Amino acid sequence: MGPQPSAFLPRFTAARAISISARPHNPTPCPSPAAAAPASSPHAFHAHLASVAPHLPSLLAALSRARAARLPLPPATRALAATALLRHGRLPDALAHFRLLPESDPTSPLPAPLCNSLLAALASSAGSLAHARNVLDRMLAGAVELDTVGFGVFVKALGREDDGLAGVLRLVDVVGRQGSRINRSVVAAMVIDGMCREGRIEGAWRALEELRLRGWKPDFMAYRIVAEKFRVAGRVEEEGLILKQKRKLGVAPRKAEYRECVLELVSNRLVTEAKEMAEAVVLGDFPIDDDVLNVLVGSVSDIDVDSAAMFCKFMMGKGRFPSIEVLVNLCENLCRSKKGDEMWEVFRVLLEKGYCKNARDYNLVVSFLGKAGKVREAYDVLKEVKRKRLEPDISSYNALMEALCRNDLLRPAKKLWDEMFTSGCSPNLHTYNILITKLTEMGESEEVQQLFDHMFQKGVAPDYATYTSLITMLCQENKYEQALEIFKRSLTQDAKVASSVLNMFILALCKKGNFKAALSIMCSVPSNVDNLNSHVILLKNLTDVGEVEMVMKHLKWIRSNCSSNFQNIMNELMASLSTSASLQHVTKLIQCLHSQRLVDDANPWMKLMQNVYA
């Protein structure tokens, strides 16, 4: 019977300790004298903090050093720290510094930009509305001017709560009496939109009237949001009444005001709020500028690629196109989300409206369609490129080739290979690797060898991936002499590439149990090729199968022929033994090493063995 699970615990713990202690120690580099201590005075530290604020690690390090040195931070420095942390998305840290600002100090009032940004960030963060309310209370007590984004995001979040409308109305009464630079119509639309998104359409309808009576002037957009929700709910009569109120009581939305708000939301990293506001604009077919749509498509695609695609299609529907950078970002996110159909819909509209003016534009389309697996569509676009007598780029062919191989369409992939040469487009390293990798998977060793030879004829240098695919396949087919010939080619090409290939080659031979070939190769590797890891791989695999005599013989060879590297190899071997499947084989090896004085009594493995035997 094998040992009980509990018996493995001391062994596992000790093995981890051995693994750590056997590795060479790499001390952390010491910081420069300028970075080791905070600035000598609060004023100097403030200047230093301002200089490192754009770089988060440096910012955190500076604040940590100041805290350790107990350097007093004046309110202006606290505000600077909170602002910088907020820009980096460190909301809890920013709030902590904000709370240390004095409650009421005429000489140092709370900075309005920080307060509004923090208020909006907390209101948009799940579970932080109470903290946002505390910030708002301080702003009201200190007569800090509210802005549209700060107050709008807060009351929108408040309105989404159960019975939140009452709280919203109390706040708009207070803020309305104070006077501010808040755009009331925009805030009204934000409140209405938030309530409708929570399904509180009756409350949103009532909010329209209450806000209007308080002078907050809901505009056509706010009325349209509520009317649309009633339409979706199938309540046609109420929809008609709201639309009548819109025509009678609403005001026309101002494009510039919504533009400013959306851009401000994005700049404050409130992308979800920007997306929701823009959806109200776009779905209502209200005017919006191209640069705002570009910003939206680029930023929103990271959190909601469907909405980003909708903004893009809205833009194209108006006869305008996204910038190339924005389109690339959108397509990358569509690929990541496996939304090839949505990508094709975007490209289809672009093609219909004449977006592609040159080969570069078409290559972008073909490349992304290939990445998304839309093989047929990519083929059709490629044909259109040829019809227009434009030259397809190698990236287009590679993306399509990759899609074909990924879908096991090897015959069309070979046909595409022939088309490349016919059209005068020479394959590059990536092209060869795509086909070689797939042919290797399919076991087409002769064709793989032909492609490999073809690379050299065309002057394309193989890389690690190329050699790995070919040598692994040859080892699996027990064609060790051919594998060795391929490895020798890597030696003549580049020592760094050969070193990586050697690791893989030795591992492949060990998996097949061909240790004699692996030993022979290791004893013939030129001195300019780094082989430390390869020696360790071989020695570890020999130990795992109990070939301790071969381990000792090879260690003796290493000591005689690679004496400068011997101790490093021993250290790595000792560390690797902690993952060995057989403690019996490891014990036998350690005893042999101890008898040859290669391991002393203080070695962690010797202590472990003593504990096990005890």
Stockholm file with secondary structure:
# STOCKHOLM 1.0

chainA/1-614         MGPQPSAFLPRFTAARAISISARPHNPTPCPSPAAAAPASSPHAFHAHLASVAPHLPSLLAALSRARAARLPLPPATRALAATALLRHGRLPDALAHFRLLPESDPTSPLPAPLCNSLLAALASSAGSLAHARNVLDRMLAGAVELDTVGFGVFVKALGREDDGLAGVLRLVDVVGRQGSRINRSVVAAMVIDGMCREGRIEGAWRALEELRLRGWKPDFMAYRIVAEKFRVAGRVEEEGLILKQKRKLGVAPRKAEYRECVLELVSNRLVTEAKEMAEAVVLGDFPIDDDVLNVLVGSVSDIDVDSAAMFCKFMMGKGRFPSIEVLVNLCENLCRSKKGDEMWEVFRVLLEKGYCKNARDYNLVVSFLGKAGKVREAYDVLKEVKRKRLEPDISSYNALMEALCRNDLLRPAKKLWDEMFTSGCSPNLHTYNILITKLTEMGESEEVQQLFDHMFQKGVAPDYATYTSLITMLCQENKYEQALEIFKRSLTQDAKVASSVLNMFILALCKKGNFKAALSIMCSVPSNVDNLNSHVILLKNLTDVGEVEMVMKHLKWIRSNCSSNFQNIMNELMASLSTSASLQHVTKLIQCLHSQRLVDDANPWMKLMQNVYA
#=GR chainA/1-614 SS CCCCGGGHHHHHHHHHHHHHHHSCCCCCCCCCHHHHSCCSSHHHHHHHHHHHTTSHHHHHHHHHHHHHTTCCCCHHHHHHHHHHHHHTTCHHHHHHHHHTSCSSCTTSCCCHHHHHHHHHHHHHSTTCHHHHHHHHHHHHHTTCCCCHHHHHHHHHHHHTSTTHHHHHHHHHHHHHHHCCSCCHHHHHHHHHHHHHHTTCHHHHHHHHHHHHHTTCCCBHHHHHHHHHHHHHTTCHHHHHHHHHHHHHHCBCCCHHHHHHHHHHHHHTTCHHHHHHHHHHHHHTTCCCCHHHHHHHHHHHTTTCHHHHHHHHHHHHHTTCCCCHHHHHHHHHHHHHTTCHHHHHHHHHHHHHTTCCCSHHHHHHHHHHHHHTTCHHHHHHHHHHHHHTTCCCCHHHHHHHHHHHHHTTCHHHHHHHHHHHHHTTCCCCHHHHHHHHHHHHHTTCHHHHHHHHHHHHHTTCCCCHHHHHHHHHHHHHTTCHHHHHHHHHHHHHHCHHHHHHHHHHHHHHHHHTTCHHHHHHHHTTCCTTSCCHHHHHHHHHHHHHTTCHHHHHHHHHHHHHHCHHHHHHHHHHHHHHGGGCSCHHHHHHHHHHHHHTTSSCTTSHHHHHHHHHHC
#=GC SS_cons         CCCCGGGHHHHHHHHHHHHHHHSCCCCCCCCCHHHHSCCSSHHHHHHHHHHHTTSHHHHHHHHHHHHHTTCCCCHHHHHHHHHHHHHTTCHHHHHHHHHTSCSSCTTSCCCHHHHHHHHHHHHHSTTCHHHHHHHHHHHHHTTCCCCHHHHHHHHHHHHTSTTHHHHHHHHHHHHHHHCCSCCHHHHHHHHHHHHHHTTCHHHHHHHHHHHHHTTCCCBHHHHHHHHHHHHHTTCHHHHHHHHHHHHHHCBCCCHHHHHHHHHHHHHTTCHHHHHHHHHHHHHTTCCCCHHHHHHHHHHHTTTCHHHHHHHHHHHHHTTCCCCHHHHHHHHHHHHHTTCHHHHHHHHHHHHHTTCCCSHHHHHHHHHHHHHTTCHHHHHHHHHHHHHTTCCCCHHHHHHHHHHHHHTTCHHHHHHHHHHHHHTTCCCCHHHHHHHHHHHHHTTCHHHHHHHHHHHHHTTCCCCHHHHHHHHHHHHHTTCHHHHHHHHHHHHHHCHHHHHHHHHHHHHHHHHTTCHHHHHHHHTTCCTTSCCHHHHHHHHHHHHHTTCHHHHHHHHHHHHHHCHHHHHHHHHHHHHHGGGCSCHHHHHHHHHHHHHTTSSCTTSHHHHHHHHHHC
//
